[in-house]
Amino acid sequence: MVYNIHKKGEKGREEFLPKGTPSSRKKIGDVLLEAGVITPEQLEQALLAQKGNKRRLAYLLVDLGLAKEKDIVPVLGAFLGIPFMDLSQLNLEEISPRVKSIIPEFLMRRHLLIPISLKEANLSIAMADPLDVLALDDIARMTGYQIISFIACESEIKEAIDSYYKKFLTLEEILKETRGKGKIELIGDREEEADVSKLKVDAESGPVINVVNHLLIEAISAGASDVHIEPYKNQLRTRYRIDGMLHEVSSPPKELHAAIVSRVKIMSRLDIAERRLPQDGRCKAVLEDRDVDLRISIIPTAFGEKVVLRILDPESLCLELTELGFEPEALPVYKKKIDNPYGIILVTGPTSSGKSTTLYSTLKILNTIDKNIITVEDPVEYVIEGINQVQIKPEIGLDFVTGLRSFMRQDPNILMVGEIRDRETAEVAINAALTGHLVFSTLHTNDAPGAITRLVNMGVEPFLITSTVIMSLSQRLVRIICPACKESYQVSRAMLQEIGFPSREESSVLYKGAGCKKCANIGYKGRIGVFELMEMTDSIRDLVLDREPTYKIRDCAEAEGMISLKEATARKVFAGVTTVEEFLRITVEERALH
């Protein structure tokens, strides 16, 4: 039922008129009087205070301490025919992340509402003011769902929103300390007016240090790989990338933005006065005796500087080979190939597909006293004791090619090149392999066979590729189902085949995460690799020498036993490691790339 609010009658009392009952007007004050929630004296006091105040009478009574919100709201709900929802009795942690993410945080706070559940096309929401037709129209138009509204206490809705977004308890105190000190806006030409000395003082103040520390501690504790601090016209947005996906968290107030950026610059020894050009830096943090490297990128945007902090956790960058996610048939092949005394091993995949983790884990295995291992990287993400690691610096002439050529005079056994980006780098790597060295490198290609075609397209002669490349490995990362809330369900073969999922049974038992405290109600906890490993066999060498296209090389490799990325992901779904949704994400990505 939809209701209108009418302002009529003596003393400006609010009156409610349910649609369809034009003669049944009743003042909200009278409703509360009849219910025994307030006295006539309290009503008169509230009506006097309401003059010139846009605050609704019911909540004004609460603000003045004349009535309790928990007594007023159920009465309003009963009168309006709108169900009352006691949010204090609702377990908010059981609400799925999908439902929580339907409505943006700023709209929840603007209209004082929260999504509760989603069933088919019906979205249930709890509102402080379910008669706010404009808010209901906004949400219906934005989400595309039919809205079912409940009335709830305003204070409980605010607490629920804070709970959804893990609001920092210290922000209110920080606001009090910074209020009255003025605002620093980094917008357009006005950036030049900012006082650098004031920025430094603000950045080194206790509250700002606490905010930045809190952001980092929360991110590291949550297992985030990146922290995004993004300025907009009227707000500051903070997001964590957890298991490859960005999640919005509650942000510091906008007036602290300039000081937070300055604090990050001071930490990473960047130029605090430069606010027009991008800057990159790095620093180290310690959390509970655990060293964490931070790589920092700052770029100017329309409303100030955006900061991205990449968290490089050594514990997550160096795993045992058995923990990476290789299929049982592929792991022995990989171990055999990395024991070769010479040749090139290529690891391919898009950005953030786990290539660095695979390479570092491999180098750690090979790092013995009898081997001289040298790497040239951009950047050095994890320092391994016993390995000579070099950071490229193109601005002084130290690039991959220069580094590789110099390393050849250092008597190496194993070389690792961060990335083969051009023909010159590829040829130096090939020469190293031809002269008896084992070379590891990465390429940004879609699959393992595509790495060969990419080298040919760079201008490398096919006979050099077949003489040196011994293996190409493509990989992706899929999210692992949280073991604490893992649950099974059955799916028919017809449904699986409709989405391109390989299934030979009439029905299959698959798994998903319901969401719990341990996974922050996401349903996933951690990531694991899926791999496509292609050996350079005689048949594939013949195809490369004949300059055959990638799909023919792939067909040949699969005929000889190569497990594709699609098959490797499907196996992990059947094993209960990951979900069908992750399989779809990988296969959709594959189709888009091809």
C-alpha positions as CSV (number, residue, x, y, z in Angstrom):
1,M,0.0,0.0,0.0
2,V,1.3,3.5,-0.9
3,Y,0.7,6.5,1.4
4,N,0.7,10.2,1.0
5,I,1.7,12.7,3.7
6,H,-0.4,15.8,4.1
7,K,0.5,19.0,6.1
8,K,-2.9,20.3,7.3
9,G,-4.7,21.4,10.4
10,E,-4.0,23.5,13.4
11,K,-0.4,23.7,14.7
12,G,1.0,22.1,11.6
13,R,0.4,18.5,12.7
14,E,1.3,15.9,10.1
15,E,-1.6,13.9,8.7
16,F,-1.5,10.5,6.9
17,L,-3.9,9.5,4.2
18,P,-3.7,5.9,2.9
19,K,-4.6,5.9,-0.8
20,G,-8.1,4.6,-1.4
21,T,-9.5,6.0,1.9
22,P,-9.8,9.7,1.3
23,S,-12.0,10.4,4.3
24,S,-9.8,8.7,6.9
25,R,-7.3,11.4,7.7
26,K,-5.6,11.2,11.1
27,K,-2.9,13.2,12.7
28,I,0.2,11.3,13.7
29,G,0.2,13.1,17.1
30,D,-3.3,11.7,17.8
31,V,-2.2,8.2,16.8
32,L,0.6,8.3,19.3
33,L,-1.7,9.8,21.9
34,E,-4.2,7.0,21.5
35,A,-1.5,4.4,21.7
36,G,-0.3,5.8,25.0
37,V,3.2,6.5,23.6
38,I,3.1,10.2,24.6
39,T,1.1,12.6,26.7
40,P,-0.8,15.7,25.5
41,E,1.8,17.9,27.2
42,Q,4.7,16.1,25.4
43,L,2.8,16.5,22.0
44,E,2.4,20.3,22.6
45,Q,6.1,20.6,23.5
46,A,7.1,18.7,20.3
47,L,4.8,20.8,18.1
48,L,6.3,24.0,19.4
49,A,9.8,22.7,18.7
50,Q,8.7,21.6,15.2
51,K,8.0,25.2,14.0
52,G,10.7,26.0,11.4
53,N,12.1,22.5,11.7
54,K,11.7,20.0,8.9
55,R,12.3,17.1,11.1
56,R,9.4,14.7,11.2
57,L,7.3,14.9,14.4
58,A,7.8,11.3,15.4
59,Y,11.6,11.6,15.3
60,L,11.5,15.0,16.8
61,L,9.8,13.4,19.9
62,V,12.8,11.0,20.1
63,D,15.3,13.8,19.6
64,L,13.7,15.7,22.5
65,G,13.8,12.7,24.7
66,L,10.0,12.7,25.0
67,A,9.5,9.2,23.6
68,K,11.5,6.1,22.7
69,E,12.0,5.2,19.1
70,K,11.3,1.6,19.7
71,D,7.8,2.6,21.1
72,I,6.9,5.0,18.2
73,V,8.0,3.1,15.1
74,P,5.9,-0.1,15.6
75,V,2.8,2.2,16.2
76,L,3.4,4.0,13.0
77,G,3.9,0.8,11.1
78,A,0.6,-0.6,12.5
79,F,-1.3,2.5,11.6
80,L,0.1,2.7,8.1
81,G,-0.3,-1.1,7.4
82,I,3.5,-1.3,6.8
83,P,5.2,-4.2,8.7
84,F,7.6,-3.3,11.4
85,M,11.1,-4.9,11.3
86,D,13.1,-5.1,14.5
87,L,16.6,-5.0,13.1
88,S,18.1,-5.7,16.5
89,Q,16.6,-9.2,16.2
90,L,17.9,-9.7,12.7
91,N,21.3,-11.4,12.1
92,L,22.8,-9.0,9.6
93,E,25.8,-11.3,9.0
94,E,23.5,-13.8,7.4
95,I,22.4,-11.4,4.7
96,S,24.3,-12.3,1.5
97,P,27.0,-9.9,0.1
98,R,25.0,-9.8,-3.2
99,V,22.0,-8.3,-1.4
100,K,24.1,-5.9,0.5
101,S,25.8,-4.6,-2.7
102,I,22.5,-4.0,-4.6
103,I,22.2,-0.5,-3.2
104,P,25.3,1.8,-3.0
105,E,26.3,2.9,0.5
106,F,25.7,6.6,-0.2
107,L,22.1,5.9,-1.2
108,M,21.5,3.9,1.9
109,R,22.7,6.7,4.1
110,R,20.9,9.4,2.0
111,H,17.5,7.7,2.3
112,L,18.1,5.8,5.6
113,L,17.3,2.3,4.2
114,I,19.0,-1.0,3.9
115,P,18.3,-4.1,1.6
116,I,17.3,-7.2,3.5
117,S,16.5,-9.9,1.1
118,L,16.0,-10.7,-2.6
119,K,13.5,-13.3,-3.8
120,E,13.1,-13.5,-7.6
121,A,12.2,-9.9,-8.7
122,N,11.2,-8.7,-5.2
123,L,13.7,-6.7,-3.1
124,S,12.8,-6.2,0.5
125,I,14.2,-3.1,2.3
126,A,13.9,-1.7,5.7
127,M,13.3,2.1,5.8
128,A,13.1,4.8,8.4
129,D,10.5,6.5,6.3
130,P,8.6,4.1,4.0
131,L,6.4,6.9,2.8
132,D,9.4,8.5,1.0
133,V,8.0,7.9,-2.5
134,L,11.0,9.6,-4.2
135,A,13.4,7.2,-2.4
136,L,11.3,4.2,-3.4
137,D,11.2,5.4,-7.0
138,D,15.0,5.9,-7.0
139,I,15.7,2.4,-5.7
140,A,13.2,0.7,-8.0
141,R,14.6,2.5,-11.0
142,M,18.2,1.9,-10.1
143,T,17.8,-1.8,-9.2
144,G,15.0,-2.9,-11.6
145,Y,13.3,-4.8,-8.8
146,Q,9.8,-4.6,-7.2
147,I,10.3,-3.0,-3.8
148,I,8.7,-4.4,-0.6
149,S,9.2,-1.9,2.2
150,F,9.3,-2.4,6.0
151,I,9.4,0.3,8.6
152,A,12.4,0.2,11.0
153,C,14.0,2.4,13.6
154,E,16.3,5.1,12.2
155,S,19.1,4.4,14.7
156,E,19.1,0.7,14.0
157,I,19.2,1.4,10.2
158,K,22.3,3.6,10.7
159,E,23.9,0.9,12.8
160,A,23.1,-1.7,10.2
161,I,24.7,0.4,7.4
162,D,27.8,0.8,9.6
163,S,27.8,-2.9,10.2
164,Y,27.5,-3.6,6.4
165,Y,30.6,-1.4,5.7
166,K,32.6,-2.1,8.9
167,K,32.6,1.6,9.8
168,F,35.7,2.7,11.7
169,L,34.8,3.5,15.3
170,T,37.6,6.2,15.5
171,L,36.3,8.4,12.6
172,E,33.9,10.4,14.7
173,E,36.8,11.3,17.1
174,I,39.0,12.2,14.2
175,L,36.3,14.5,12.7
176,K,36.1,16.3,16.1
177,E,39.9,16.9,16.1
178,T,40.0,18.1,12.5
179,R,36.8,20.2,12.6
180,G,37.6,23.9,12.6
181,K,41.1,23.5,11.1
182,G,39.9,24.3,7.6
183,K,39.6,22.2,4.5
184,I,42.2,21.5,1.8
185,E,40.6,20.8,-1.6
186,L,42.8,19.4,-4.4
187,I,40.5,20.5,-7.3
188,G,41.7,22.1,-10.5
189,D,43.9,25.2,-10.3
190,R,43.1,25.7,-6.6
191,E,45.6,22.9,-5.8
192,E,48.4,25.4,-6.2
193,E,47.0,27.4,-3.2
194,A,47.5,24.5,-0.8
195,D,50.1,25.3,1.8
196,V,52.8,22.5,1.7
197,S,54.0,23.1,5.2
198,K,50.4,22.8,6.5
199,L,50.0,19.6,4.5
200,K,53.0,18.1,6.2
201,V,51.8,19.1,9.6
202,D,48.4,17.6,9.0
203,A,49.9,14.4,7.5
204,E,52.1,13.9,10.6
205,S,49.2,14.6,13.1
206,G,48.1,11.7,15.3
207,P,44.6,11.3,13.9
208,V,45.8,11.1,10.2
209,I,48.5,8.6,11.1
210,N,45.9,6.5,12.9
211,V,43.5,6.6,9.9
212,V,46.2,5.5,7.5
213,N,47.5,2.8,9.9
214,H,43.9,1.6,10.4
215,L,43.3,1.3,6.7
216,L,46.5,-0.7,6.2
217,I,45.9,-3.0,9.2
218,E,42.3,-3.7,8.2
219,A,43.4,-4.4,4.6
220,I,46.3,-6.7,5.6
221,S,44.1,-8.5,8.1
222,A,41.4,-9.0,5.4
223,G,44.0,-10.4,3.0
224,A,43.6,-7.5,0.6
225,S,46.1,-7.1,-2.3
226,D,45.3,-3.5,-2.9
227,V,43.8,-0.4,-1.2
228,H,42.1,2.2,-3.4
229,I,41.5,5.7,-2.0
230,E,39.5,7.6,-4.5
231,P,38.3,11.3,-4.2
232,Y,35.0,12.4,-5.6
233,K,33.2,15.8,-5.4
234,N,31.5,15.2,-2.1
235,Q,33.0,12.0,-0.7
236,L,36.1,9.8,-0.4
237,R,35.7,6.2,-1.5
238,T,37.8,3.4,-0.1
239,R,37.9,-0.1,-1.6
240,Y,39.9,-3.2,-0.8
241,R,40.8,-5.8,-3.5
242,I,40.2,-9.2,-1.8
243,D,40.7,-12.4,-3.8
244,G,40.8,-10.4,-7.0
245,M,37.5,-8.5,-6.4
246,L,37.1,-4.9,-5.2
247,H,34.9,-4.4,-2.1
248,E,33.9,-1.0,-0.8
249,V,34.5,-0.3,2.9
250,S,33.6,2.7,5.0
251,S,35.9,5.7,4.2
252,P,37.5,8.5,6.2
253,P,35.8,11.9,5.8
254,K,36.5,13.9,2.7
255,E,38.2,16.7,4.6
256,L,41.0,14.3,5.6
257,H,41.8,13.4,1.9
258,A,44.7,15.9,1.4
259,A,46.3,14.9,4.7
260,I,46.0,11.2,4.0
261,V,47.6,11.6,0.6
262,S,50.4,13.6,2.1
263,R,50.9,11.0,4.8
264,V,51.2,8.2,2.2
265,K,53.7,10.4,0.3
266,I,55.8,10.9,3.4
267,M,55.8,7.2,4.1
268,S,57.1,6.4,0.6
269,R,59.4,9.4,0.3
270,L,57.6,11.1,-2.5
271,D,57.3,14.8,-3.3
272,I,54.6,16.2,-1.0
273,A,54.5,19.4,-3.0
274,E,53.9,17.8,-6.4
275,R,50.2,17.2,-7.0
276,R,49.9,17.5,-10.8
277,L,52.0,14.5,-11.9
278,P,51.7,10.8,-11.2
279,Q,54.2,9.5,-8.6
280,D,55.3,5.9,-7.6
281,G,57.0,4.8,-4.5
282,R,57.3,2.0,-2.0
283,C,57.8,1.4,1.7
284,K,57.6,-1.3,4.3
285,A,55.1,-2.0,7.1
286,V,55.3,-4.3,10.0
287,L,52.2,-6.1,11.3
288,E,52.6,-8.4,14.3
289,D,56.2,-9.1,13.5
290,R,55.4,-9.7,9.8
291,D,57.1,-7.6,7.2
292,V,54.8,-6.3,4.4
293,D,56.1,-4.3,1.4
294,L,53.8,-1.6,0.0
295,R,54.0,-0.3,-3.5
296,I,52.4,3.0,-3.9
297,S,50.9,4.7,-7.0
298,I,49.4,8.2,-6.9
299,I,47.7,9.9,-9.9
300,P,46.0,13.3,-10.2
301,T,42.2,13.2,-10.9
302,A,39.5,15.8,-11.3
303,F,38.8,16.0,-7.6
304,G,42.3,15.4,-6.1
305,E,44.9,12.6,-6.0
306,K,43.9,9.0,-6.1
307,V,46.1,6.6,-4.2
308,V,46.5,2.8,-4.7
309,L,48.6,0.9,-2.3
310,R,49.7,-2.6,-3.5
311,I,50.3,-4.9,-0.6
312,L,53.1,-7.4,-1.3
313,D,53.0,-10.0,1.4
314,P,56.0,-12.3,1.2
315,E,54.0,-15.2,2.8
316,S,51.6,-15.2,-0.2
317,L,54.3,-14.8,-2.9
318,C,56.3,-17.9,-2.1
319,L,54.4,-21.2,-1.8
320,E,55.3,-24.8,-2.2
321,L,54.7,-26.0,-5.7
322,T,52.0,-28.4,-4.4
323,E,50.0,-25.5,-3.0
324,L,49.9,-23.6,-6.3
325,G,47.0,-25.6,-7.8
326,F,48.6,-27.8,-10.5
327,E,46.6,-30.8,-11.6
328,P,48.1,-34.2,-10.6
329,E,49.2,-35.0,-14.2
330,A,50.8,-31.5,-14.7
331,L,52.8,-31.1,-11.6
332,P,55.4,-33.9,-12.3
333,V,55.9,-32.4,-15.9
334,Y,56.5,-29.0,-14.4
335,K,59.0,-30.3,-11.9
336,K,60.8,-32.2,-14.6
337,K,61.1,-29.2,-16.9
338,I,62.4,-26.7,-14.3
339,D,65.2,-29.2,-13.5
340,N,66.5,-28.8,-17.1
341,P,70.0,-27.2,-17.3
342,Y,69.0,-24.9,-20.1
343,G,66.1,-23.7,-22.2
344,I,63.3,-21.1,-21.8
345,I,60.2,-21.6,-19.7
346,L,57.4,-19.0,-20.3
347,V,54.7,-18.2,-17.8
348,T,51.7,-16.4,-19.4
349,G,48.4,-14.8,-18.4
350,P,46.8,-11.4,-17.8
351,T,47.7,-9.0,-15.0
352,S,47.0,-10.4,-11.5
353,S,46.8,-14.0,-12.7
354,G,49.5,-15.2,-10.2
355,K,52.5,-15.3,-12.5
356,S,54.8,-13.7,-10.0
357,T,53.8,-16.2,-7.3
358,T,54.5,-19.2,-9.6
359,L,57.9,-17.8,-10.6
360,Y,59.0,-16.9,-7.0
361,S,57.8,-20.3,-5.7
362,T,59.8,-22.0,-8.5
363,L,63.0,-20.0,-7.9
364,K,62.8,-20.7,-4.2
365,I,62.8,-24.5,-5.0
366,L,65.8,-24.0,-7.4
367,N,67.7,-21.8,-5.0
368,T,70.5,-24.1,-3.8
369,I,74.1,-23.4,-2.9
370,D,75.4,-24.8,-6.3
371,K,73.4,-22.4,-8.5
372,N,73.9,-18.8,-9.3
373,I,70.5,-17.3,-9.9
374,I,70.0,-13.7,-11.2
375,T,66.7,-11.9,-11.9
376,V,65.9,-8.6,-13.6
377,E,62.4,-7.4,-12.5
378,D,60.0,-4.5,-12.7
379,P,59.5,-4.3,-9.8
380,V,61.3,-6.6,-7.3
381,E,58.2,-7.8,-5.5
382,Y,59.8,-10.2,-3.0
383,V,63.4,-10.4,-2.0
384,I,64.7,-14.0,-1.8
385,E,67.9,-14.5,0.2
386,G,70.6,-16.2,-2.0
387,I,69.2,-14.8,-5.3
388,N,70.7,-11.7,-7.0
389,Q,67.7,-9.5,-7.9
390,V,68.0,-6.3,-10.0
391,Q,65.3,-3.6,-10.3
392,I,65.2,-2.1,-13.8
393,K,65.6,1.6,-14.1
394,P,64.9,2.7,-17.7
395,E,65.5,6.4,-16.8
396,I,69.2,5.6,-16.4
397,G,69.4,3.1,-19.2
398,L,69.0,-0.1,-17.1
399,D,66.3,-2.0,-18.9
400,F,65.6,-5.8,-19.4
401,V,68.0,-6.0,-22.4
402,T,70.9,-4.1,-20.8
403,G,70.4,-6.1,-17.6
404,L,70.4,-9.5,-19.4
405,R,73.5,-8.7,-21.4
406,S,75.4,-7.7,-18.3
407,F,74.2,-10.8,-16.4
408,M,75.8,-13.1,-19.0
409,R,79.2,-11.9,-17.7
410,Q,78.2,-12.9,-14.1
411,D,78.5,-16.7,-14.6
412,P,74.8,-17.4,-14.0
413,N,73.0,-20.8,-14.1
414,I,69.5,-19.5,-14.0
415,L,68.1,-16.2,-15.3
416,M,64.7,-14.7,-14.7
417,V,63.4,-11.9,-16.9
418,G,60.4,-10.0,-15.5
419,E,58.7,-9.8,-18.9
420,I,59.6,-10.3,-22.6
421,R,58.1,-7.1,-24.1
422,D,59.9,-6.8,-27.5
423,R,62.0,-8.6,-30.0
424,E,65.3,-7.4,-28.6
425,T,64.6,-8.8,-25.1
426,A,63.3,-12.1,-26.7
427,E,66.5,-12.5,-28.7
428,V,68.8,-11.9,-25.7
429,A,66.8,-14.4,-23.7
430,I,67.1,-16.9,-26.5
431,N,70.8,-16.4,-26.8
432,A,71.1,-17.0,-23.1
433,A,69.3,-20.3,-23.4
434,L,71.3,-21.3,-26.5
435,T,74.5,-20.8,-24.4
436,G,73.5,-23.2,-21.7
437,H,71.3,-21.2,-19.3
438,L,67.8,-21.9,-17.9
439,V,65.7,-18.8,-18.5
440,F,62.3,-18.0,-16.9
441,S,60.1,-15.1,-18.2
442,T,56.5,-14.0,-18.5
443,L,54.4,-13.0,-21.5
444,H,51.0,-11.3,-21.6
445,T,49.2,-13.8,-23.7
446,N,45.8,-15.5,-23.4
447,D,46.9,-19.1,-23.3
448,A,49.9,-21.4,-23.4
449,P,50.0,-22.0,-27.2
450,G,49.5,-18.3,-27.8
451,A,53.0,-17.6,-26.2
452,I,54.6,-19.3,-29.2
453,T,52.6,-17.3,-31.7
454,R,53.4,-14.1,-29.8
455,L,57.2,-14.7,-30.1
456,V,56.8,-15.3,-33.9
457,N,54.8,-12.0,-34.2
458,M,57.6,-10.2,-32.4
459,G,59.9,-11.3,-35.3
460,V,61.7,-14.2,-33.6
461,E,62.6,-16.9,-36.1
462,P,60.6,-20.1,-35.5
463,F,63.7,-22.3,-35.5
464,L,65.1,-20.3,-32.6
465,I,61.8,-20.8,-30.7
466,T,61.8,-24.5,-31.2
467,S,65.5,-24.8,-30.2
468,T,65.0,-23.0,-26.9
469,V,61.5,-22.9,-25.5
470,I,60.9,-26.1,-23.5
471,M,57.6,-25.3,-21.9
472,S,54.8,-22.7,-22.0
473,L,52.5,-22.3,-18.9
474,S,49.3,-20.3,-18.8
475,Q,47.4,-19.6,-15.6
476,R,44.5,-17.9,-13.9
477,L,43.4,-17.5,-10.3
478,V,40.0,-18.7,-9.0
479,R,38.5,-18.1,-5.6
480,I,38.4,-20.9,-3.1
481,I,35.1,-21.7,-1.4
482,C,35.2,-20.8,2.3
483,P,35.6,-24.2,4.1
484,A,33.7,-22.8,7.2
485,C,30.4,-22.2,5.3
486,K,30.7,-24.6,2.4
487,E,27.5,-26.3,1.3
488,S,26.4,-28.7,-1.4
489,Y,23.6,-28.5,-4.0
490,Q,22.6,-30.5,-7.0
491,V,22.5,-29.3,-10.6
492,S,21.1,-31.2,-13.6
493,R,23.3,-32.1,-16.6
494,A,21.0,-30.1,-18.9
495,M,21.5,-26.9,-16.9
496,L,25.3,-27.4,-16.7
497,Q,25.5,-28.0,-20.5
498,E,23.5,-24.9,-21.1
499,I,26.3,-22.8,-19.6
500,G,29.0,-24.8,-21.3
501,F,30.1,-26.7,-18.2
502,P,31.4,-30.3,-19.0
503,S,29.2,-32.9,-17.3
504,R,28.6,-36.5,-18.1
505,E,26.2,-37.4,-15.2
506,E,22.5,-36.8,-15.1
507,S,23.0,-34.6,-12.1
508,S,26.0,-33.4,-10.3
509,V,26.7,-32.4,-6.7
510,L,28.5,-29.0,-6.6
511,Y,29.4,-26.6,-3.8
512,K,29.2,-23.0,-2.9
513,G,29.9,-20.7,0.1
514,A,26.9,-19.6,2.1
515,G,28.8,-16.7,3.7
516,C,30.0,-16.5,7.3
517,K,32.2,-14.4,9.7
518,K,35.4,-16.1,8.6
519,C,34.9,-15.0,4.9
520,A,33.2,-11.7,5.7
521,N,30.0,-13.1,4.2
522,I,31.6,-13.3,0.8
523,G,31.5,-17.1,0.5
524,Y,35.1,-17.3,-0.6
525,K,38.4,-17.4,1.3
526,G,41.7,-17.3,-0.7
527,R,42.6,-18.1,-4.3
528,I,44.3,-21.0,-6.1
529,G,45.8,-21.3,-9.6
530,V,44.4,-23.2,-12.6
531,F,47.1,-24.1,-15.1
532,E,47.4,-25.0,-18.8
533,L,50.9,-26.6,-19.3
534,M,52.2,-27.1,-22.9
535,E,55.4,-29.1,-23.5
536,M,57.4,-28.4,-26.6
537,T,57.0,-31.8,-28.3
538,D,58.2,-32.8,-31.7
539,S,54.7,-32.5,-33.2
540,I,54.4,-28.9,-31.9
541,R,57.9,-28.0,-33.1
542,D,56.8,-29.1,-36.6
543,L,53.7,-26.8,-36.4
544,V,55.8,-23.9,-35.2
545,L,58.4,-24.3,-38.0
546,D,55.5,-24.3,-40.5
547,R,54.2,-21.1,-38.9
548,E,50.8,-22.7,-38.2
549,P,48.2,-20.6,-36.3
550,T,47.6,-20.8,-32.6
551,Y,44.4,-23.0,-32.8
552,K,46.3,-25.8,-34.6
553,I,49.0,-25.7,-32.0
554,R,46.3,-25.9,-29.3
555,D,44.5,-28.8,-31.0
556,C,47.8,-30.7,-31.2
557,A,48.7,-30.0,-27.5
558,E,45.3,-31.1,-26.3
559,A,45.5,-34.3,-28.4
560,E,48.8,-35.0,-26.7
561,G,47.3,-34.6,-23.2
562,M,47.4,-30.9,-22.4
563,I,44.8,-30.0,-19.8
564,S,43.1,-26.7,-20.9
565,L,42.3,-23.9,-18.5
566,K,38.6,-24.7,-19.0
567,E,39.1,-28.3,-18.0
568,A,41.4,-27.5,-15.1
569,T,38.8,-25.1,-13.7
570,A,35.9,-27.6,-14.2
571,R,37.9,-30.2,-12.2
572,K,38.2,-27.8,-9.3
573,V,34.5,-27.2,-9.4
574,F,33.7,-30.9,-9.3
575,A,36.3,-31.3,-6.5
576,G,34.5,-28.7,-4.4
577,V,37.4,-26.2,-4.5
578,T,35.6,-23.5,-6.4
579,T,32.2,-22.6,-7.8
580,V,30.4,-22.6,-11.2
581,E,30.4,-18.8,-11.0
582,E,34.2,-18.9,-11.1
583,F,34.2,-21.3,-14.0
584,L,32.0,-19.0,-15.9
585,R,34.2,-16.0,-15.1
586,I,37.3,-17.8,-16.4
587,T,35.5,-19.1,-19.6
588,V,33.8,-15.8,-20.4
589,E,37.2,-14.1,-20.0
590,E,38.7,-16.7,-22.3
591,R,36.1,-16.1,-25.0
592,A,36.5,-12.4,-24.7
593,L,40.3,-12.7,-25.1
594,H,40.0,-15.0,-28.1
